């Protein structure tokens, strides 16, 4: 029977490895023949091979954990965890009773109902089991309640990573003191930091978990990691992070990577926007084989970094283009805003100018209305013209700004400049604001509309015949 010519499922392969470890048989064909004879039941095959009676076993043989496959190949040479020690056969009646009552608290089963391989034997066994069931219920309930209370009062102490950077730096110092400083450059930071660094720089990350108690660790560090070819290749192609699993930071990373033996190397790279383990190297490996494994893994996964770089360059280009477009848009928007602001200022200035013009026009209209009202009032304020033969008469010839001529007689001693002013103001062609002046010699008559007392014509020096000019003050 040739093992290489037969295809086994992953479950049967793991069962074959378990049976070989437990039985100590080196011939895989013989192990497969025994398992096939017992329908691949590891427990039954072990009992039959060792000549044991299952009923005499205080604890059944526990199934070994099934490990996942590595790169599609079964982990035949992977060291398996040690199986738990078997309980010694029970000899005395007292030992049987104590084991029967207290085994439920030492195993995962509650003990209230028997497992298939722990069923009572015969009528006496079932009678004893049923009669003791109430007591077992009380004891199991009391045990779990007590355990729950103690967990509340004294919670389980779990170590926390308080100084992960210190753990890594301490390991590097200890490694240099033990094996020298001829090794690949170790990243002096936490595992999270080196992951971010590798993701930011789009580089491969080589994580090394160091276990000083493993038999292959010293050989690996002195022969493989210090090899110049290994150092040059690692430093040129990837970042390397290392830590001891005896430290809290190393233990935390160990729980995440789930290594099976030491020395352990994990090759990590960004794959589909997340950091992914793409290669695992477990156990001692020669320098040339290590370089070849790393080169093959990097070559197989380089396409992911190329795609990530292209995607990052495209995003950077799009971002720069979008930034330029945003700047151009903002510049155009700023120019439009300045134009709108200029238009708004011009519009406000024009509105202010029009408002001032309207105010001036309104003021002028009010002024005209006021002067028209005063002209109408002046008609009623003109004194009667004296007769031509009366004494003290002054004949005045008045010339308006537009060339019209007025003539009228006034009393030199009775009429005042106010009477002369109203006579000129009442004429439709007279200006609204004016001064009166003699023609020769030319002098302005002392007239103000708000004077307290108004001088007579004689007092201002007008004779029996005068010629006056009306001067428009608004011209």
C-alpha positions in Angstrom: 0.0 0.0 0.0 1.7 3.2 -1.2 0.7 6.4 0.7 2.0 8.7 -2.1 -0.4 7.1 -4.6 -3.5 7.6 -2.4 -5.3 10.9 -1.9 -6.5 11.5 1.7 -8.8 14.1 2.9 -7.4 16.7 5.3 -9.4 15.1 8.2 -8.0 11.6 7.5 -4.5 13.0 7.1 -4.7 14.6 10.6 -6.1 11.4 12.1 -3.2 9.5 10.5 -0.7 11.9 12.1 -2.5 11.6 15.5 -2.5 7.9 15.4 1.2 7.7 14.4 2.1 10.0 17.3 0.0 8.1 19.9 0.9 4.6 18.8 4.6 5.2 18.0 4.4 3.3 14.7 6.8 4.7 12.1 5.2 2.9 9.1 2.5 5.1 7.7 1.1 2.2 5.6 0.6 0.1 8.7 -1.0 3.1 10.5 -3.4 3.6 7.6 -4.3 -0.1 7.5 -5.2 -0.1 11.2 -7.3 3.1 10.9 -9.2 1.7 7.9 -9.9 -1.5 9.8 -11.5 0.7 12.6 -13.3 2.9 10.1 -10.9 5.8 10.8 -11.9 6.0 14.5 -8.7 7.0 16.3 -9.9 6.2 19.8 -11.0 2.7 18.9 -7.8 2.1 16.9 -5.6 3.2 19.8 -7.6 1.0 22.3 -7.3 -2.0 20.0 -3.6 -1.4 19.3 -2.7 -1.0 23.0 -5.0 -3.8 24.1 -7.0 -1.5 26.4 -10.7 -1.8 27.5 -12.5 1.5 27.0 -14.6 0.9 30.2 -11.4 0.8 32.3 -10.3 4.2 31.1 -11.0 6.9 33.6 -10.8 9.5 30.8 -11.3 8.9 27.1 -8.7 9.6 24.6 -9.4 13.1 23.4 -9.3 13.9 19.7 -6.3 16.0 18.7 -7.1 19.4 17.3 -7.3 19.5 13.5 -4.8 22.0 12.1 -5.4 23.9 8.9 -3.4 22.9 5.8 -0.4 25.0 4.8 -0.3 25.9 1.0 -2.6 23.0 0.2 -0.3 20.4 1.8 -1.0 18.4 5.0 1.2 19.3 7.9 2.6 15.8 8.4 5.9 16.9 10.0 4.3 19.5 12.3 4.9 18.9 16.0 1.6 18.3 17.7 0.7 19.4 21.2 1.1 16.9 24.0 -2.0 15.0 24.8 -3.3 15.4 28.4 -2.2 12.8 30.9 -4.5 9.9 31.4 -6.1 9.3 34.8 -5.0 6.2 36.6 -7.5 3.3 36.7 -9.8 3.4 39.7 -9.3 0.5 42.0 -11.2 1.0 45.3 -14.9 1.7 45.7 -14.2 5.0 47.5 -12.0 6.1 44.6 -14.8 5.1 42.2 -17.4 7.1 44.1 -15.1 10.2 44.4 -14.3 10.0 40.7 -17.9 9.6 39.8 -19.0 12.7 41.8 -16.1 15.1 41.2 -15.1 14.3 37.6 -17.9 16.6 36.4 -16.1 19.6 37.9 -12.8 18.7 36.3 -14.1 18.1 32.8 -16.1 20.2 30.3 -19.1 18.0 30.7 -21.5 18.9 33.4 -21.8 15.3 34.5 -25.6 15.4 34.7 -26.0 13.1 31.7 -23.5 10.5 30.7 -21.4 10.7 27.6 -21.7 7.9 25.1 -18.4 6.3 26.2 -19.3 6.8 30.0 -22.8 5.2 30.1 -23.4 3.1 33.3 -22.9 -0.7 32.8 -25.8 -2.9 33.7 -28.8 -2.5 35.9 -26.8 -1.7 39.1 -24.9 1.0 37.3 -28.0 2.7 36.0 -29.7 2.4 39.4 -26.7 4.0 41.1 -26.6 6.8 38.5 -30.3 7.6 38.8 -30.3 7.5 42.6 -27.4 9.9 42.8 -28.7 12.3 40.1 -30.4 14.8 42.5 -27.2 15.0 44.6 -25.1 15.5 41.5 -27.5 18.3 40.4 -27.1 20.1 43.7 -23.3 19.7 43.7 -22.9 20.9 40.1 -25.2 23.9 40.7 -23.3 24.8 43.9 -19.9 24.5 42.1 -20.9 26.7 39.2 -22.5 29.4 41.5 -19.3 29.4 43.7 -17.1 29.7 40.7 -19.2 32.5 39.3 -19.0 34.5 42.6 -15.2 34.0 42.8 -14.9 35.2 39.2 -16.8 38.4 40.1 -14.8 39.0 43.3 -11.4 38.1 41.9 -11.4 38.4 38.1 -8.9 36.5 36.1 -5.6 38.4 35.8 -4.7 38.6 32.2 -1.4 40.3 31.2 -1.7 43.5 29.2 0.8 45.0 26.9 1.9 48.1 28.8 5.1 48.9 26.9 5.2 47.2 23.5 8.0 49.4 22.2 10.1 48.6 25.2 9.5 44.8 24.7 10.8 45.1 21.1 13.8 47.2 22.0 14.7 44.9 24.9 14.6 41.9 22.6 16.9 43.6 20.0 19.4 44.5 22.8 19.3 41.0 24.2 19.6 39.5 20.7 22.7 41.6 20.0 24.3 40.6 23.3 23.7 36.9 22.6 24.2 36.5 18.9 25.9 39.8 17.8 24.8 42.6 15.7 25.3 40.9 12.3 21.7 40.3 11.3 19.0 41.9 9.2 17.9 45.3 10.4 15.2 44.9 13.0 12.4 47.5 13.1 12.6 49.3 16.5 8.9 49.7 17.0 5.7 47.9 17.7 4.0 45.3 15.5 1.3 47.8 14.7 3.8 50.5 13.8 5.7 48.3 11.4 2.5 47.1 9.8 1.5 50.7 9.1 5.1 51.5 7.9 4.9 48.5 5.4 1.5 49.5 4.3 2.5 53.2 3.8 5.7 52.3 1.9 4.2 49.3 0.0 6.9 46.9 1.2 6.9 43.3 2.3 7.1 42.7 6.0 9.0 39.8 7.5 7.9 39.1 11.1 10.1 36.8 13.2 9.0 35.3 16.5 11.8 34.2 18.7 11.6 31.5 21.3 14.8 31.1 23.2 13.7 27.8 24.8 13.3 26.0 21.4 16.1 23.7 20.4 16.5 25.1 16.9 16.5 28.8 17.8 20.3 29.2 18.5 21.1 27.2 15.3 18.8 29.4 13.3 20.2 32.7 14.7 23.8 31.7 14.4 23.7 30.0 11.0 20.8 31.5 9.1 20.0 35.1 10.3 23.7 36.1 10.4 24.3 34.9 6.8 25.4 37.8 4.6 23.3 36.7 1.7 20.2 36.5 3.9 21.0 39.9 5.5 21.4 41.6 2.1 18.3 40.0 0.6 16.0 40.9 3.6 17.3 44.4 3.9 16.9 45.0 0.2 13.4 43.6 -0.2 11.4 44.0 2.9 11.1 45.4 6.5 11.9 42.9 9.3 10.3 42.9 12.7 11.4 40.6 15.5 10.3 40.0 19.1 10.4 37.2 21.7 7.3 35.3 22.4 8.2 35.5 26.1 7.4 39.2 26.1 3.8 40.5 26.2 4.1 42.1 22.7 5.6 39.0 21.2 2.9 36.8 22.9 0.2 39.1 21.5 1.6 38.8 18.0 2.0 35.0 18.5 -1.7 34.7 19.3 -2.5 36.6 16.1 -0.2 34.6 13.8 -0.9 31.2 15.3 2.5 29.7 14.7 3.1 25.9 15.4 6.8 25.7 16.0 10.0 27.8 16.1 11.8 29.6 14.6 8.8 31.2 12.9 8.8 33.7 10.0 5.7 35.3 8.5 5.7 37.2 5.2 3.1 39.9 5.2 2.1 42.2 2.4 -0.8 44.5 1.5 -3.3 42.5 -0.5 -6.7 43.9 -1.5 -6.2 46.9 0.8 -5.4 44.9 3.9 -2.2 43.4 5.4 -2.3 39.6 4.7 0.1 36.7 5.6 1.1 35.3 2.3 3.9 33.0 3.5 4.8 31.1 6.7 8.2 29.5 7.4 8.3 27.3 10.5 11.2 25.4 11.9 14.9 25.6 11.1 15.8 26.4 7.5 19.2 26.8 5.8 20.3 30.2 4.5 20.0 29.3 0.8 16.6 27.7 1.3 15.4 30.7 3.2 16.5 33.1 0.5 14.9 30.9 -2.1 11.6 30.7 -0.1 11.5 34.5 0.4 12.4 35.1 -3.3 9.6 32.8 -4.5 7.0 34.3 -2.1 7.9 37.9 -3.0 7.9 37.0 -6.7 4.4 35.4 -6.4 3.0 38.3 -4.5 4.8 41.3 -6.1 1.8 41.8 -8.4 -0.3 42.9 -5.4 2.3 45.6 -4.6 2.5 46.7 -8.2 -1.3 47.0 -8.4 -1.3 48.9 -5.1 1.4 51.3 -6.3 -0.5 51.8 -9.6 -3.7 52.4 -7.6 -1.9 54.8 -5.3 -0.3 56.7 -8.2 -3.7 56.9 -9.9 -5.3 58.2 -6.7 -2.5 60.7 -6.3 -2.8 61.8 -9.9 -6.6 62.1 -9.5 -6.1 64.0 -6.3 -3.6 66.4 -7.8 -5.9 66.8 -10.8 -8.9 67.4 -8.6 -6.8 69.9 -6.5 -5.8 71.8 -9.7 -9.4 71.8 -10.8 -10.5 73.0 -7.4 -7.9 75.7 -7.5 -9.0 76.8 -11.0 -12.6 76.7 -9.9 -11.8 78.8 -6.8 -9.8 81.2 -8.9 -12.7 81.5 -11.4 -15.1 81.8 -8.5 -12.9 84.5 -6.9 -12.8 86.4 -10.2 -16.6 86.1 -10.6 -17.0 87.3 -7.0 -14.7 90.3 -7.6 -16.7 91.1 -10.7 -19.9 90.8 -8.9 -18.5 92.9 -6.1 -17.4 95.6 -8.5 -20.8 95.6 -10.1 -22.4 95.8 -6.7 -20.2 98.8 -5.8 -20.9 100.5 -9.1 -24.5 99.9 -8.7 -24.5 101.3 -5.2 -22.5 104.4 -6.4 -25.0 104.8 -9.3 -27.9 104.5 -6.9 -26.3 107.0 -4.6 -25.7 109.4 -7.5 -29.3 109.1 -8.6 -30.5 109.5 -5.1 -28.5 112.7 -4.7 -29.8 113.9 -8.1 -33.4 113.2 -7.0 -32.8 114.9 -3.7 -31.4 117.9 -5.5 -34.3 118.0 -7.9 -36.7 117.6 -5.0 -34.9 120.4 -3.2 -35.0 122.6 -6.3 -38.7 121.8 -6.8 -39.4 122.7 -3.2 -37.4 125.8 -3.6 -39.4 126.8 -6.7 -42.6 126.0 -5.0 -41.5 128.2 -2.1 -40.5 131.0 -4.4 -43.7 130.8 -6.3 -45.5 131.0 -3.0 -43.4 134.0 -2.0 -44.0 135.7 -5.4 -47.8 135.2 -4.9 -47.5 136.6 -1.4 -45.4 139.5 -2.7 -48.2 140.6 -5.1 -50.4 141.4 -2.0 -47.5 143.1 -0.2 -46.7 145.8 -2.9 -47.8 149.2 -1.7 -50.0 151.4 -4.0 -48.1 153.5 -6.5 -48.1 157.2 -5.6 -49.4 159.8 -8.0 -47.0 161.6 -10.3 -47.6 165.0 -8.9 -47.0 164.1 -5.3 -43.9 165.5 -3.6 -41.0 163.2 -2.6 -41.5 161.0 -5.6 -38.7 158.7 -6.8 -39.0 157.2 -10.3 -37.0 154.0 -10.6 -36.1 152.2 -13.8 -35.3 148.5 -13.1 -33.5 146.2 -15.5 -34.0 142.4 -14.9 -31.3 139.8 -15.7 -33.0 138.7 -18.9 -33.3 142.3 -20.2 -36.9 143.1 -19.2 -37.4 146.6 -17.9 -39.7 147.7 -15.1 -40.6 151.3 -14.1 -42.5 152.5 -11.0 -42.8 155.5 -8.7 -42.1 155.2 -5.0 -42.1 157.7 -2.0 -38.5 158.3 -1.0 -39.3 158.8 2.6 -42.3 156.5 3.0 -41.4 153.4 1.0 -38.5 151.1 2.1 -36.2 148.7 0.4 -38.7 146.0 1.4 -41.4 147.6 -0.8 -39.0 147.8 -3.7 -37.9 144.1 -3.2 -41.5 142.9 -3.2 -42.2 144.9 -6.4 -39.3 143.2 -8.2 -40.1 139.7 -6.7 -43.7 139.8 -7.8 -42.7 140.0 -11.5 -42.9 136.6 -13.1 -39.5 136.9 -14.8 -37.6 138.0 -11.8 -35.1 135.6 -10.2 -35.8 133.8 -6.9 -32.7 135.2 -5.2 -31.2 138.5 -6.2 -29.5 141.7 -5.2 -30.3 145.3 -6.2 -27.5 147.6 -7.3 -27.4 151.1 -8.8 -26.1 151.4 -12.3 -23.8 154.5 -11.9 -22.0 154.7 -9.7 -22.4 151.0 -9.2 -23.2 150.0 -5.6 -25.2 147.3 -4.0 -28.1 148.3 -1.9 -27.9 147.1 1.7 -30.8 144.6 1.6 -31.3 141.4 3.5 -34.8 139.7 3.7 -34.3 138.9 7.4 -33.4 142.5 8.5 -35.0 143.8 11.7 -35.6 147.2 10.2 -35.8 148.2 6.6 -34.3 151.6 5.5 -36.3 154.0 3.3 -35.2 154.8 -0.2 -34.0 158.2 0.8 -31.8 156.6 3.6 -30.1 154.3 1.0 -29.3 157.4 -1.2 -31.8 157.0 -4.0 -32.8 160.3 -5.7 -35.7 161.4 -7.7 -34.8 159.3 -10.7 -32.7 156.1 -10.4 -31.8 153.1 -12.6 -31.3 149.8 -10.8 -29.9 146.5 -11.9 -31.2 143.1 -10.6 -28.4 140.6 -10.0 -29.4 136.9 -10.1 -27.6 135.1 -7.2 -28.4 131.6 -8.6 -26.8 132.4 -12.0 
